[in-house]
Amino acid sequence: MDEYGLEGNPDYLAERADDAVASGDIAELGVVDLTLRLVAVRAVLCPEYSPIPATLLS
């Protein structure tokens, strides 16, 4: 979900997480907020762009 979808329905992710846990499909669920640069994403998805450097933290 992008920031625009979240602005229109800010409770959506929490509701879906609660539904998944309540149904027993998932024992625990966390939502991670990511900030990505579109240029960096395209560089990974489209080989014609140069790759972005990455470091494994753990």
Secondary structure as GFF3:
##gff-version 3
##sequence-region A 1 58
A	DSSP	alpha_helix	3	8	.	.	.	ID=ss1
A	DSSP	alpha_helix	12	23	.	.	.	ID=ss2
A	DSSP	alpha_helix	38	45	.	.	.	ID=ss3
###
